[in-house]
């Protein structure tokens, strides 16, 4: 029987997944994070009018329990969907996983009835909902449609880790022990900031707050006008800590030259103010959550990389681990996709989850083999 192993990070800026089929060969699949409920007639009109053909992940829509939803690039470009950051991640994760599995199945001729092993990352605040999500996704994968075609898969293994759990399992040096140490994992993403605290080998506490990069973007938008989130994110990251004016020129390219310099100055000041304000909020929260007695701090996520100088200084009281070896593994295999989508330090958590999931799969297979020999 065919099988798929898939680790998913349903992030706010990108839907990211690593997968492999029967012959172990890790592959990366990326989708935009938007989801939109759409009338079936609109989807039929889209299918009839489109010229050419795109990859299934770029033209993804699903039907489940009578509801039709566009996912990813199609939801963003055709149906102008928003990010819906106020909703719980696991709610939107169901259509996202259905679309991702459907796209992989279509590309790789994965037949109905195949086994699927799913791993997913959820914020600490939603980690308690993992059993509910397991029930929802198992039921959904058993009977849904992808781009009008019937799909049915059997969930053979389900694993959920809190955000940061992937780098915790794979981001430390081989042979490193968690015992007799206090380890903090700080995961800074687009929507959330999450912390996992491990004391003497046991995950003792976790925290999640909506203090991701989106908070900075919101602040900039409140001080300016007419700027989209998508363009702002790209420009802010490109501008760097000193907020290079050259990197911001794409934001004012359509303005009359008489107003261009004024608008550029306004945007630059807004970004500087927003960055200072954002770091103040984030650092105060980190100060409350990460004890100074912490032996090691693992840092991951695109927002963490954006704030690298500030975080290095802030956590100078502890050993800092940027999971460089894990990042090098990602880059060595997927450098082109990482560079094209500016995904530096945004894939390490789900990559770690992928190998953790594969390890669990092989362990389960070994136990099954032993049992069959015994019987």
C-alpha positions in Angstrom: 0.0 0.0 0.0 1.2 3.5 -0.8 2.0 5.9 2.0 2.7 9.5 2.7 4.6 11.1 5.6 3.9 14.8 6.0 5.0 17.4 8.6 3.1 20.6 8.5 3.6 24.1 9.9 0.3 26.0 9.3 2.1 29.4 9.7 0.6 32.9 9.3 3.0 33.9 6.6 3.5 30.6 4.8 2.0 27.1 4.9 5.1 24.9 5.0 5.4 21.2 4.8 8.1 18.5 4.4 7.0 15.2 3.0 8.3 11.9 1.7 6.6 8.9 0.0 7.6 5.3 0.3 11.2 5.7 -0.8 12.7 8.2 1.7 13.4 11.4 -0.1 12.4 14.6 1.8 10.6 17.2 -0.4 9.4 20.7 0.5 6.0 22.0 -0.3 5.0 25.6 0.2 1.7 27.4 -0.1 0.3 30.8 0.7 -1.6 30.7 4.1 -4.9 32.2 3.0 -8.2 30.3 3.1 -11.5 31.5 1.7 -15.0 30.0 1.7 -16.1 30.3 -2.0 -19.4 29.6 -3.8 -19.1 26.5 -6.0 -20.2 28.5 -9.1 -17.2 30.8 -8.6 -14.9 27.8 -8.6 -16.6 26.3 -11.6 -16.2 29.7 -13.4 -12.5 29.8 -12.4 -11.9 26.2 -13.8 -13.7 27.0 -17.1 -12.0 30.3 -17.7 -8.4 29.6 -16.7 -5.8 29.4 -19.5 -2.8 27.2 -19.0 -2.2 25.0 -16.0 -0.5 25.7 -12.7 0.8 23.3 -10.1 -2.0 21.8 -7.9 -0.8 23.7 -4.8 -1.2 27.0 -6.7 -4.8 26.2 -7.8 -6.0 24.4 -4.7 -9.6 24.2 -3.6 -11.3 21.6 -1.5 -14.9 20.5 -0.8 -15.7 19.0 2.6 -19.1 18.6 4.2 -20.8 20.8 1.5 -18.4 23.7 2.0 -16.0 24.8 -0.7 -12.8 26.5 0.2 -10.0 28.0 -1.9 -6.6 27.6 -0.3 -3.2 29.2 -0.8 -2.3 31.2 -3.9 -5.8 30.8 -5.4 -7.5 32.1 -2.2 -5.1 35.1 -2.2 -5.0 36.2 -5.9 -8.5 35.2 -7.1 -10.6 35.6 -4.0 -8.6 38.2 -2.1 -8.7 36.3 1.1 -7.1 37.7 4.3 -4.8 36.0 6.8 -7.5 35.6 9.5 -4.8 35.9 12.2 -7.5 36.3 14.9 -8.8 32.7 14.4 -7.2 29.7 16.0 -4.6 28.0 13.9 -6.0 24.5 14.2 -9.4 25.7 12.7 -7.8 26.8 9.5 -5.3 23.9 9.6 -8.0 21.4 8.5 -8.6 22.9 5.0 -4.8 23.6 4.7 -3.8 20.0 5.4 -6.6 18.7 3.0 -5.3 21.0 0.3 -1.6 20.1 0.9 -2.3 16.3 0.9 -4.5 16.7 -2.2 -1.8 18.6 -4.1 0.9 16.0 -3.2 -1.5 13.2 -4.1 -2.2 14.8 -7.5 1.5 15.5 -8.3 2.7 12.0 -7.2 -0.2 9.8 -8.2 -1.0 8.9 -4.6 -4.0 6.6 -4.8 -7.1 6.7 -2.6 -6.8 4.4 0.3 -3.2 5.3 0.9 -1.8 5.6 4.5 -1.0 9.1 5.6 1.2 9.9 8.6 0.6 13.5 9.7 2.7 15.7 12.0 1.6 19.3 12.8 2.9 22.2 14.9 0.4 24.2 16.9 1.0 27.2 19.3 1.3 26.2 23.0 -2.1 27.8 23.6 -3.7 25.4 21.1 -1.6 22.3 21.9 -4.4 21.1 24.3 -6.6 20.8 21.2 -4.4 18.3 19.5 -6.7 15.3 20.2 -9.6 17.3 18.7 -7.6 18.2 15.7 -6.6 14.5 15.3 -10.2 13.6 15.2 -11.1 16.3 12.7 -8.3 15.7 10.3 -8.7 11.9 10.4 -12.4 12.3 9.5 -11.8 14.9 6.9 -9.0 13.0 5.0 -11.3 9.9 4.8 -13.8 11.7 2.5 -13.3 15.0 0.7 -12.7 16.4 -2.8 -9.7 18.2 -4.1 -10.3 20.3 -7.2 -13.5 18.3 -7.8 -11.9 14.8 -7.5 -12.8 12.4 -4.7 -10.0 11.8 -2.1 -9.9 9.3 0.7 -6.9 8.5 2.9 -6.3 6.6 6.1 -4.4 8.4 8.9 -2.0 5.8 10.2 -0.1 8.0 12.6 -0.7 11.5 14.0 1.7 13.6 16.0 1.3 17.1 17.2 4.1 19.1 18.8 3.9 22.6 20.3 5.7 25.3 18.2 9.3 25.0 19.0 9.1 21.3 19.6 10.7 20.5 16.2 13.9 22.5 17.0 13.9 21.0 20.5 14.0 17.5 19.0 16.6 18.2 16.3 18.2 21.6 16.9 20.7 20.6 19.7 24.1 19.0 19.2 23.9 15.2 18.8 24.1 13.4 22.2 23.1 16.6 24.1 21.2 15.8 27.3 18.2 17.6 28.5 18.6 16.2 32.0 19.8 18.5 34.8 19.4 21.5 32.6 16.9 24.3 32.0 16.3 24.8 28.3 14.1 27.5 26.8 12.9 27.4 23.2 11.9 30.8 21.9 9.9 30.6 18.6 9.1 33.9 17.0 6.8 33.7 14.0 4.5 36.0 12.0 1.5 35.7 14.2 2.7 34.4 17.5 5.6 34.3 19.9 5.9 31.0 21.7 8.1 29.7 24.5 8.7 26.2 25.7 10.5 25.6 29.0 12.2 22.3 29.7 13.5 21.6 33.2 15.5 18.5 33.9 14.3 16.7 30.8 10.6 17.5 31.2 8.6 20.2 29.4 7.3 22.0 32.4 5.5 25.0 30.9 4.7 26.9 27.7 3.5 30.3 26.7 2.0 31.8 23.5 1.2 35.4 22.9 0.2 37.2 19.6 3.5 39.1 19.6 4.7 38.0 16.2 5.9 40.1 13.3 2.4 41.0 12.4 2.3 43.2 15.5 5.1 45.3 14.0 3.3 45.5 10.6 0.1 46.6 12.3 2.0 49.5 14.1 3.6 50.7 10.8 0.2 50.6 9.0 -1.4 52.7 11.9 1.2 55.4 11.2 1.0 55.4 7.4 -1.6 54.9 4.7 -2.3 52.8 1.6 0.3 50.1 2.3 -0.5 46.4 2.0 0.8 43.8 4.6 2.5 41.8 1.9 4.6 44.7 0.5 5.3 46.0 4.0 6.7 42.7 5.3 9.0 42.4 2.3 10.2 46.0 2.6 10.7 46.0 6.4 12.8 42.8 6.2 14.9 44.2 3.3 15.4 47.5 5.1 17.2 46.0 8.0 17.9 47.4 11.5 19.0 50.8 10.1 15.9 51.0 7.9 17.6 51.6 4.5 15.6 54.2 2.5 16.6 52.4 -0.8 14.8 49.2 0.4 11.6 51.2 0.9 11.5 52.8 -2.5 9.2 50.0 -3.9 6.5 51.2 -1.4 6.3 54.7 -3.0 7.1 53.9 -6.7 3.6 55.0 -7.9 3.6 58.4 -6.1 4.2 61.7 -7.7 7.8 62.8 -7.4 6.8 65.9 -5.4 5.5 63.7 -2.6 7.8 60.8 -2.9 10.6 62.0 -0.5 8.0 63.1 2.1 6.2 59.7 2.0 9.5 57.8 2.1 10.6 59.8 5.2 7.2 59.1 6.8 7.4 55.4 6.2 11.0 55.2 7.4 10.1 57.0 10.6 7.1 54.7 11.1 9.2 51.6 10.7 11.8 52.8 13.1 9.2 53.8 15.7 7.3 50.5 15.2 10.4 48.4 15.5 11.4 50.1 18.8 7.9 49.7 20.2 7.6 46.1 19.1 11.0 45.2 20.7 10.0 46.9 23.9 6.8 44.8 24.1 8.4 41.6 23.1 11.5 42.0 25.4 9.3 42.7 28.4 7.3 39.6 27.8 10.5 37.5 27.3 11.9 38.9 30.5 8.8 37.6 32.4 8.8 34.1 30.8 12.5 33.1 30.5 14.3 32.6 33.9 17.8 34.0 34.1 18.9 30.6 35.4 18.2 29.1 32.0 21.2 27.1 30.7 20.5 27.3 27.0 18.1 29.3 24.8 17.2 27.9 21.4 16.0 30.6 19.0 14.1 29.9 15.8 11.6 31.6 13.4 11.9 34.3 10.8 11.1 37.1 13.3 13.8 35.8 15.6 16.3 36.1 12.7 15.1 39.6 12.0 15.8 40.5 15.6 19.0 38.6 15.9 21.2 41.5 17.3 18.6 42.4 19.9 18.1 38.7 21.0 21.8 38.0 21.2 22.2 40.9 23.6 19.1 40.1 25.5 20.0 36.5 26.2 23.7 37.1 26.9 23.2 35.5 30.4 22.7 32.1 28.7 24.2 29.9 26.0 22.4 30.8 22.8 21.7 28.2 20.1 20.5 29.4 16.7 20.1 25.8 15.5 22.7 26.5 12.8 23.3 22.9 12.0 19.6 22.3 11.4 19.5 25.4 9.2 22.5 24.2 7.2 20.7 20.9 6.6 17.7 22.8 5.3 19.8 25.0 3.1 21.9 22.2 1.7 18.8 20.4 0.3 16.4 23.3 -0.4 18.6 26.4 -0.9 16.8 27.6 -4.1 13.3 27.5 -2.5 14.6 29.1 0.7 16.2 31.9 -1.2 13.3 32.5 -3.6 10.8 32.8 -0.7 13.1 34.4 1.8 12.6 31.5 4.2 15.8 31.7 6.2 15.3 30.3 9.7 11.6 29.7 9.0 11.8 26.0 8.2 13.9 24.6 11.0 10.9 23.8 13.3 8.9 21.9 10.8 12.1 20.2 9.4 12.8 19.0 13.0 9.2 17.8 13.3 9.5 15.9 10.0 12.5 13.8 11.2 10.8 13.3 14.6 7.7 12.0 12.7 9.8 9.7 10.5 11.5 8.3 13.6 8.2 7.6 15.2 7.0 5.9 12.0 10.1 3.6 11.9 9.7 2.8 15.6 6.0 1.9 15.1 7.0 -0.3 12.1 9.7 -2.1 14.1 7.2 -2.9 16.9 4.7 -4.2 14.4 7.4 -6.5 12.9 8.4 -7.8 16.3 4.8 -8.5 17.2 4.2 -10.4 13.9 7.3 -12.6 14.5 6.2 -13.3 18.1 2.7 -14.3 17.1 
